Amino acid sequence: MSSASLEVTAERPIRTASLTAGIGLLLMSVLAGFGKFVAIDGLVTPGDAARTAIDITESAGLFRLGIAALFVVIALDVVVAWGLYRVFRPVNRNLSMVAAAFRLVYSGVFLVAIGQLFEPLRLLAGDAYLAVFTADQLNTQALLGITAFTDLWMVSLGLFGVHLLILGYLAYRSGYVPRFLGVLLVIAGFGYVIDSFGVMLSPGVWADVSTYTFIGEFLLALWLVIQGRRVTSTGSSN
């Protein structure tokens, strides 16, 4: 095999990883948006357990579809963690591995959080053994299950924020990712970390900072799909 062929063979995995990670991130944004904000939050009326119970019971199929969408997001998270590790390994292999590890741990906690969403479905199913509870008790417990999901997910976002902080540093130091993108990823990471600690430490309702700082993630996905596939095995861009 010629040296040119060897070079192309070495570069292909990074380009494939970049495209895979970029597409994965874009798919995740759609699925997470549907699962969290449409199928879950869209059926929840904060502070009104009865209304929430009615909406979930009448739209149980949508609620289950939202859970399934979030589960697919976790599967994609594993793929994206591998892809980003491959893309940023030329910058610093150890840090890239740590970033991937934080994303995977976040995904594990998120999976536990999603498991809380099955409790409302069980409680509102109307099974005979639940007759010992009053309707108000069942409705309240169902809403508490959804609250537990939200709390666990928000806490896990701190781990995701650390992942983005490391990723932003790697992007900034890479020489092939635009530096402003690295800065935006760091800002996004701080947003998630602040939200995570805000939920843990704030006695009242916390206003999400990450709602205003997430743009770096979206731009990274676009860069990976459009430009990242041009990154070579040495970390340069042609």
Sine and cosine of phi, psi and omega as CSV:
sin_phi,cos_phi,sin_psi,cos_psi,sin_omega,cos_omega
0.00,0.00,0.70,-0.71,-0.04,-1.00
-0.95,0.31,0.29,-0.96,0.01,-1.00
-0.90,0.43,-0.56,0.83,0.02,-1.00
-0.91,0.42,-0.65,0.76,0.02,-1.00
-0.91,0.41,-0.64,0.77,0.04,-1.00
-0.89,0.46,-0.63,0.78,0.00,-1.00
-0.91,0.41,-0.69,0.72,0.02,-1.00
-0.89,0.46,-0.66,0.75,0.01,-1.00
-0.89,0.45,-0.62,0.79,0.00,-1.00
-0.94,0.33,-0.56,0.83,-0.06,-1.00
-0.98,0.20,-0.49,0.87,-0.12,-0.99
-0.85,0.53,-0.68,0.73,-0.02,-1.00
-0.86,0.52,-0.64,0.77,0.00,-1.00
-0.92,0.38,-0.67,0.74,0.01,-1.00
-0.91,0.41,-0.63,0.77,0.05,-1.00
-0.91,0.42,-0.68,0.74,0.01,-1.00
-0.89,0.46,-0.65,0.76,0.00,-1.00
-0.89,0.45,-0.74,0.68,0.00,-1.00
-0.90,0.43,-0.66,0.75,0.01,-1.00
-0.89,0.46,-0.72,0.69,0.00,-1.00
-0.90,0.43,-0.66,0.75,-0.01,-1.00
-0.90,0.44,-0.74,0.68,0.02,-1.00
-0.90,0.43,-0.64,0.77,0.02,-1.00
-0.87,0.49,-0.68,0.73,0.01,-1.00
-0.90,0.43,-0.65,0.76,0.01,-1.00
-0.92,0.39,-0.67,0.74,0.04,-1.00
-0.90,0.44,-0.64,0.77,0.01,-1.00
-0.88,0.47,-0.64,0.76,-0.02,-1.00
-0.89,0.45,-0.61,0.79,0.02,-1.00
-0.94,0.33,-0.75,0.67,-0.04,-1.00
-0.91,0.40,-0.67,0.74,0.01,-1.00
-0.92,0.40,-0.63,0.77,0.03,-1.00
-0.88,0.47,-0.68,0.73,0.02,-1.00
-0.93,0.37,-0.76,0.65,-0.08,-1.00
-0.89,0.45,-0.73,0.69,-0.09,-1.00
-0.99,0.15,-0.79,0.61,-0.19,-0.98
-1.00,0.02,-0.44,0.90,-0.01,-1.00
-0.99,-0.13,-0.86,0.50,-0.13,-0.99
-0.97,0.25,-0.54,0.84,-0.04,-1.00
-0.99,-0.13,-0.93,0.38,-0.05,-1.00
-0.87,0.49,-0.52,0.85,-0.02,-1.00
-0.92,0.40,-0.33,0.94,0.00,-1.00
-0.97,-0.25,0.02,1.00,-0.05,-1.00
-0.95,-0.31,0.79,-0.62,0.12,-0.99
-0.96,-0.29,0.96,-0.27,-0.06,-1.00
-0.80,0.60,0.77,-0.64,0.05,-1.00
0.99,0.17,-0.04,1.00,-0.02,-1.00
-0.84,-0.54,1.00,0.02,-0.06,-1.00
-0.91,0.41,-0.60,0.80,-0.03,-1.00
-0.91,0.40,-0.73,0.68,0.00,-1.00
-0.90,0.44,-0.66,0.75,0.02,-1.00
-0.88,0.47,-0.67,0.74,-0.01,-1.00
-0.89,0.46,-0.67,0.74,0.01,-1.00
-0.89,0.45,-0.72,0.69,-0.05,-1.00
-0.91,0.42,-0.65,0.76,0.00,-1.00
-0.93,0.36,-0.65,0.76,0.01,-1.00
-0.89,0.46,-0.67,0.74,-0.02,-1.00
-0.97,0.26,-0.38,0.92,-0.03,-1.00
-0.81,-0.59,0.68,0.73,-0.04,-1.00
-0.88,0.48,-0.57,0.82,0.02,-1.00
-0.89,0.45,-0.68,0.74,0.04,-1.00
-0.90,0.44,-0.67,0.74,0.01,-1.00
-0.87,0.49,-0.71,0.71,0.02,-1.00
-0.91,0.42,-0.60,0.80,0.03,-1.00
-0.90,0.43,-0.59,0.81,0.06,-1.00
-0.90,0.44,-0.66,0.75,0.05,-1.00
-0.88,0.47,-0.69,0.72,0.01,-1.00
-0.89,0.46,-0.64,0.77,0.00,-1.00
-0.89,0.45,-0.66,0.75,0.01,-1.00
-0.92,0.38,-0.56,0.83,0.06,-1.00
-0.91,0.42,-0.64,0.76,0.05,-1.00
-0.90,0.44,-0.58,0.82,0.05,-1.00
-0.86,0.51,-0.66,0.75,0.02,-1.00
-0.90,0.44,-0.68,0.73,0.04,-1.00
-0.87,0.50,-0.68,0.74,0.03,-1.00
-0.92,0.40,-0.53,0.85,0.03,-1.00
-0.86,0.52,-0.63,0.78,0.02,-1.00
-0.91,0.42,-0.69,0.73,0.01,-1.00
-0.90,0.43,-0.69,0.72,-0.01,-1.00
-0.91,0.42,-0.63,0.77,0.03,-1.00
-0.85,0.52,-0.68,0.73,0.05,-1.00
-0.90,0.43,-0.72,0.70,-0.04,-1.00
-0.88,0.47,-0.71,0.71,-0.01,-1.00
-0.93,0.38,-0.57,0.82,0.08,-1.00
-0.86,0.50,-0.69,0.72,0.00,-1.00
-0.92,0.40,-0.63,0.78,-0.04,-1.00
-0.93,0.38,-0.64,0.77,-0.09,-1.00
-0.98,-0.20,0.05,1.00,0.05,-1.00
-0.87,0.50,-0.59,0.81,0.03,-1.00
-0.88,0.47,-0.40,0.92,-0.01,-1.00
-0.97,0.23,-0.80,0.59,0.03,-1.00
-0.34,-0.94,0.94,-0.33,-0.10,-1.00
-0.89,0.46,-0.69,0.73,-0.05,-1.00
-0.92,0.39,-0.71,0.70,0.01,-1.00
-0.91,0.41,-0.61,0.79,0.04,-1.00
-0.89,0.45,-0.61,0.79,0.03,-1.00
-0.93,0.36,-0.63,0.78,0.03,-1.00
-0.90,0.44,-0.67,0.74,0.03,-1.00
-0.87,0.50,-0.70,0.71,0.02,-1.00
-0.89,0.45,-0.63,0.78,-0.01,-1.00
-0.89,0.45,-0.67,0.74,0.02,-1.00
-0.89,0.45,-0.61,0.79,0.02,-1.00
-0.92,0.39,-0.64,0.77,-0.01,-1.00
-0.93,0.36,-0.63,0.77,0.04,-1.00
-0.91,0.42,-0.67,0.74,0.08,-1.00
-0.84,0.55,-0.69,0.73,-0.01,-1.00
-0.89,0.46,-0.61,0.80,0.02,-1.00
-0.90,0.43,-0.68,0.73,0.03,-1.00
-0.92,0.39,-0.62,0.79,0.02,-1.00
-0.89,0.46,-0.61,0.80,0.04,-1.00
-0.89,0.47,-0.66,0.75,0.06,-1.00
-0.88,0.47,-0.66,0.75,0.01,-1.00
-0.88,0.47,-0.68,0.73,0.00,-1.00
-0.88,0.48,-0.55,0.83,0.02,-1.00
-0.86,0.51,-0.44,0.90,0.01,-1.00
-0.93,0.37,-0.36,0.93,-0.08,-1.00
-0.97,0.25,-0.24,0.97,0.04,-1.00
-0.97,0.22,-0.40,0.92,-0.02,-1.00
-0.88,0.48,-0.72,0.69,0.04,-1.00
-0.85,0.52,-0.62,0.79,0.01,-1.00
-0.91,0.42,-0.65,0.76,0.02,-1.00
-0.92,0.38,-0.68,0.73,-0.06,-1.00
-0.92,0.39,-0.53,0.85,-0.07,-1.00
-0.99,-0.14,0.16,0.99,-0.04,-1.00
-0.97,0.26,-0.30,0.95,0.02,-1.00
0.98,0.18,0.37,0.93,0.01,-1.00
-0.91,0.41,0.48,-0.88,-0.11,-0.99
-0.87,0.50,-0.61,0.79,-0.08,-1.00
-0.92,0.38,-0.23,0.97,0.01,-1.00
-1.00,0.04,0.02,1.00,-0.05,-1.00
-0.91,0.41,-0.28,0.96,0.01,-1.00
-0.95,0.32,-0.27,0.96,0.02,-1.00
-0.98,-0.18,0.52,-0.85,0.10,-1.00
-0.98,0.21,0.27,-0.96,0.01,-1.00
-0.87,0.49,-0.65,0.76,0.00,-1.00
-0.90,0.44,-0.64,0.77,0.02,-1.00
-0.90,0.43,-0.69,0.72,0.02,-1.00
-0.89,0.45,-0.69,0.73,-0.01,-1.00
-0.90,0.44,-0.66,0.75,0.00,-1.00
-0.92,0.40,-0.69,0.73,0.02,-1.00
-0.90,0.43,-0.59,0.81,0.04,-1.00
-0.89,0.45,-0.70,0.72,0.02,-1.00
-0.91,0.40,-0.59,0.81,0.05,-1.00
-0.90,0.43,-0.56,0.83,0.05,-1.00
-0.90,0.44,-0.66,0.75,0.03,-1.00
-0.93,0.38,-0.61,0.79,0.05,-1.00
-0.90,0.44,-0.62,0.78,0.03,-1.00
-0.89,0.45,-0.65,0.76,0.07,-1.00
-0.86,0.51,-0.74,0.67,-0.03,-1.00
-0.89,0.45,-0.68,0.73,-0.02,-1.00
-0.90,0.44,-0.72,0.69,0.01,-1.00
-0.89,0.46,-0.66,0.75,-0.01,-1.00
-0.90,0.43,-0.69,0.72,0.00,-1.00
-0.90,0.43,-0.64,0.77,0.03,-1.00
-0.91,0.42,-0.66,0.75,-0.01,-1.00
-0.91,0.41,-0.40,0.92,0.01,-1.00
-0.90,0.44,-0.36,0.93,0.09,-1.00
-0.89,0.46,-0.64,0.77,0.06,-1.00
-0.91,0.42,-0.66,0.75,0.03,-1.00
-0.90,0.44,-0.60,0.80,0.03,-1.00
-0.89,0.46,-0.65,0.76,0.04,-1.00
-0.89,0.46,-0.65,0.76,0.07,-1.00
-0.82,0.57,-0.71,0.70,-0.01,-1.00
-0.94,0.35,-0.57,0.82,0.04,-1.00
-0.88,0.48,-0.72,0.70,0.02,-1.00
-0.92,0.40,-0.67,0.74,0.00,-1.00
-0.89,0.46,-0.66,0.75,0.03,-1.00
-0.88,0.47,-0.66,0.75,0.05,-1.00
-0.88,0.47,-0.71,0.70,0.01,-1.00
-0.89,0.46,-0.66,0.75,0.01,-1.00
-0.90,0.45,-0.68,0.74,-0.02,-1.00
-0.90,0.43,-0.61,0.80,-0.05,-1.00
-1.00,0.04,-0.12,0.99,-0.17,-0.98
-0.92,0.39,-0.67,0.74,-0.09,-1.00
1.00,0.00,-0.22,0.98,0.03,-1.00
-0.87,-0.50,-0.24,0.97,0.15,-0.99
-0.99,-0.15,0.70,-0.71,0.03,-1.00
-0.80,0.60,0.72,-0.70,-0.08,-1.00
-0.89,0.46,-0.57,0.82,-0.01,-1.00
-0.89,0.47,-0.48,0.88,0.03,-1.00
-0.94,0.35,-0.61,0.79,0.08,-1.00
-0.89,0.47,-0.65,0.76,0.02,-1.00
-0.90,0.44,-0.69,0.73,0.00,-1.00
-0.90,0.43,-0.58,0.82,0.05,-1.00
-0.92,0.39,-0.62,0.78,0.06,-1.00
-0.90,0.44,-0.69,0.73,0.04,-1.00
-0.87,0.49,-0.69,0.73,0.03,-1.00
-0.88,0.47,-0.65,0.76,0.02,-1.00
-0.88,0.47,-0.71,0.71,0.04,-1.00
-0.88,0.47,-0.59,0.81,0.03,-1.00
-0.86,0.51,-0.71,0.71,0.00,-1.00
-0.93,0.36,-0.64,0.77,0.01,-1.00
-0.90,0.43,-0.68,0.73,0.03,-1.00
-0.89,0.46,-0.68,0.74,0.03,-1.00
-0.88,0.48,-0.68,0.73,-0.04,-1.00
-0.88,0.47,-0.75,0.66,0.01,-1.00
-0.95,0.32,-0.50,0.86,0.04,-1.00
-0.89,0.46,-0.68,0.74,0.02,-1.00
-0.91,0.42,-0.62,0.78,-0.03,-1.00
-0.96,0.30,-0.57,0.82,-0.14,-0.99
-0.98,-0.22,-0.35,0.94,-0.05,-1.00
-0.99,0.16,0.76,-0.66,0.01,-1.00
-0.97,0.25,-0.29,0.96,-0.03,-1.00
-0.90,-0.43,-0.33,-0.94,0.02,-1.00
-0.96,0.30,0.73,-0.69,-0.04,-1.00
-0.99,-0.16,0.74,-0.67,0.06,-1.00
-1.00,0.07,0.83,-0.55,-0.10,-1.00
-0.91,0.41,0.87,-0.49,0.09,-1.00
-0.96,0.27,-0.59,0.81,-0.08,-1.00
-0.90,0.45,-0.30,0.95,0.06,-1.00
-0.87,0.50,-0.44,0.90,-0.07,-1.00
-0.95,-0.30,-0.07,1.00,-0.10,-0.99
-0.87,-0.49,0.10,1.00,-0.16,-0.99
-0.99,0.16,-0.13,0.99,-0.18,-0.98
-0.83,0.55,-0.49,0.87,0.00,-1.00
-0.87,0.49,-0.58,0.81,0.01,-1.00
-0.90,0.44,-0.70,0.71,-0.02,-1.00
-0.91,0.41,-0.68,0.74,0.00,-1.00
-0.92,0.39,-0.57,0.82,0.07,-1.00
-0.88,0.47,-0.68,0.73,0.01,-1.00
-0.86,0.50,-0.70,0.71,0.02,-1.00
-0.90,0.44,-0.67,0.74,0.00,-1.00
-0.89,0.45,-0.66,0.75,-0.01,-1.00
-0.89,0.46,-0.63,0.78,-0.02,-1.00
-0.97,0.25,-0.67,0.74,-0.12,-0.99
-1.00,0.05,-0.74,0.68,-0.10,-0.99
-0.95,-0.32,-0.53,0.85,-0.11,-0.99
-0.87,0.49,-0.48,0.88,-0.01,-1.00
-0.93,0.37,-0.16,0.99,0.03,-1.00
-1.00,-0.04,-0.05,1.00,0.00,-1.00
-0.95,0.32,0.73,-0.69,-0.02,-1.00
-1.00,-0.04,0.04,-1.00,-0.04,-1.00
-0.91,0.41,-0.31,0.95,0.01,-1.00
-1.00,-0.05,-0.03,1.00,0.02,-1.00
1.00,-0.04,0.05,1.00,0.05,-1.00
-1.00,0.02,0.26,-0.97,0.02,-1.00
-0.87,-0.50,0.77,-0.64,-0.03,-1.00
-0.92,-0.38,0.00,0.00,0.00,0.00
